[in-house]
Structures are given as C-alpha cells and as structure tokens.
C-alpha cells in the first residue's frame, strides 16, 4: 500500500531540522544541505498504520539541483506498508496445528484411561483406592518434573492454597463419584449421564448465584435432560448407585468450576501447574477417607483375588489407568490455556462421543436403538448449550 505524507510548513528548515509543533521528529543536527525556503511550520501530520513503514523515495530533498528548481510547498515522501500477511498466515496455521494436536492427544488419552479404568474396576472393584492411586501418580509425576526442572515449579503462597481448597474438595468428590459410577455401570452410560453437566451448571448458577442466561441456554437444557432420561430409562444394566454417582459427579464438577473461576482470578499459575497443585491437594483430602471407607485389609484381599484371576497384568492396568488419568487431565488444562472456553466446551463434547463409541466397541456393551437415540439427543443438547451460552 502506497501513501503520500504531506507536511505543511511555515518557517525555514535548515539542514535536517524537521519540526512538528514543539517536538522534533528527528533530532536536530547541522549538515551541508542548503536551507529550505521560508514556508509554514509543520502543524500536524497524522498517520495511523498497523504495519511498519518503509521509505520508497524522498525526491531530491537536499540535492544541489534544488537551487535550480522551484521547491514545492509540499515535501512528498512515498512509503509503503510492510506486508505481514504471509507471516500471519503461517502463525495461524501453526496455532491451528498445535490446537489440533492438543485435542487429538486429549481425546486419545481420555479413551485409553477409561478403558484401563474399567478393566481395573471390573477385576478390582475398589473405586476409592483406584481414585487415590490416580491422584498419587499424577502428584508424583509433577514432583519429579519440578525436581528435574522438566517443568518450572509454580510460585504459590498461602492465599493460593486457601482459594484452592474448595476447588480441591469439589474435585475430590467429583472424581470419586465418577469412579464409583464406572465401577457399577458401563462406561458409556456414565458418560451419557455426565453429558448432562451443563444442566446442573445452569441450575446452580441460576438458583444459588442469581445469574441469568439467554433464553437459548434454557431451551438447550431440554434435549440434554430429555436425552439423559431416555438413555437412563432404556439402559439394560441400570444401577442406582452408578446413576447417582454420575449425577453427584456432575454437581461436584459444577461447583469445582465455580470455585475455580472465583478463586483463581489474578493468579499467574499455568494450567499444567494448576492441575498439579489441585491433584496434590485432592490427594491429601481423599487419602484418609479412602482408608476409612475401604481400608488396607480389603485392598490386600481384593488384590490377591485379582492377581489370581487376571495375573500380573493387573498391576500394569492399575499403573496405566493412573498415568493416563493424570496425562489426559493435564493436556486438557494445557489446551484451555490456548483456546477459548467455547472451543474447549465443544472439544469436551466431542471427547464424550469418542469415549462412548470406543467403550461400546471394546467392551461389547449392548445398546438398544432407543438408548443410542437418547445419548445422541443429550450430546446434541450439550453442543447447543455451548453455542447458546456465548
């Protein structure tokens, strides 16, 4: 883009002395250039561009031939705008690739976690210990990463941990409740019920926090609630404990998100480190309850039984579910640093679809057409909710 700069002048300019009002555009210095004719002071020059300017030509200003020519009242300078479109295109493309890698990794890790988690719970039905091992493994991974300087340790204070406490309590309840649900019912059924989390979010925000939402948000709850109800009614292996576990998990994670938004305002902790601190705090909260509810004696007896039925691979299954639980959650928090909440919610909806479909295929879960229809309606409602809330 070419443009012409015009400076209206009213007094002599000697050498390279350019003046705009009372401030010099270029520091005054003496040179051998001939004096310019008396004209007007440069009163104003306004230029607003978003890219750097490159000088194309400045005529023959300062040339010895100017004495033989009539100097024009206007000093004309031709410049062009630097073209950064190619660099911007490359940057946008690399960002899209990065987000795509985050999403693919997030979904893949989540699918693997759910598969191994269900394998462990089928052979070793102790959800409280299983939940504890998941948090302990993630905490250990991050402590090693910080000590080896693979990841930079967060700078925290007492206020940080104080605001994190209610988040950790809600996270602990939601994590255990979801694990209890998956120990009683099919993975697909748990995730169908968990797709109703937006309904809990709107209801809690509306009646407890007094927030209001657009009409479209309320209408999007109808397919969510209706789809979940249809899937629950037609579930062949319905279990009340599993159903209530998924519902409690939804409610707990809603409060976790609310506490997290309120407590983390102004905190400069990355998504990866934030989740690491959350895991450690949740581990401290969960451990005494896990010991009280199940206890070492039950764990030891159950492990011996699983070892005799499954073999040494039960150890691999337990390690895999713990590692993949931490990794998929960490990648999800890292992706949240890079994308908008809307994109994240859409990604979360697609994640549930991948988990439901893969678990049905791997575990040969019997699904009736009506059950599949209910799941599809609920997931569609979740997508509409994410669109209407923006």
Number of C-alpha atoms within 10 A of each C-alpha: 8 11 13 11 14 16 21 16 21 14 13 15 18 18 16 19 16 20 20 16 12 9 9 11 11 11 10 13 10 9 12 9 13 16 15 17 16 13 14 14 18 17 13 13 11 7 7 5 8 7 11 11 16 12 11 11 11 12 11 10 17 17 10 11 10 13 12 7 8 9 13 8 15 12 15 16 16 16 18 15 15 13 12 10 9 9 10 11 11 11 12 12 12 12 14 12 12 13 16 13 12 19 20 13 16 23 22 16 21 24 23 18 23 22 20 21 27 23 18 25 19 14 18 22 21 22 24 22 22 22 25 25 20 23 27 20 21 24 22 14 15 23 17 12 14 15 11 10 10 10 14 13 16 15 10 12 8 8 10 15 16 11 16 21 18 18 26 26 20 22 23 26 21 24 26 23 26 25 27 26 26 27 25 22 22 23 25 24 29 26 22 28 27 24 27 26 23 24 23 19 18 21 18 17 17 13 10 9 11 9 11 13 13 10 10 13 21 16 14 23 23 17 22 30 22 17 27 26 19 19 26 21 12 16 19 16 14 16 15 12 16 24 23 17 27 31 21 21 27 26 22 24 22 24 21 21 15 18 18 18 11 11 19 15 9 7 12 11 16 16 18 22 20 18 23 24 22 21 25 20 21 26 23 15 17 22 17 12 14 19 16 10 12 14 15 13 10 12 16 11 11 16 18 13 14 20 16 11 11 14 11 11 11 20 14 12 20 19 18 18 27 23 20 23 25 24 20 21 19 20 21 22 19 19 23 19 14 15 12 10 13 16 15 19 18 16 19 19 18 17 19 20 20 16 23 22 14 18 21 16 11 9 14 9 17 13 16 13 11 15 22 17 16 25 29 19 20 29 26 17 27 28 22 19 26 19 16 17 15 10
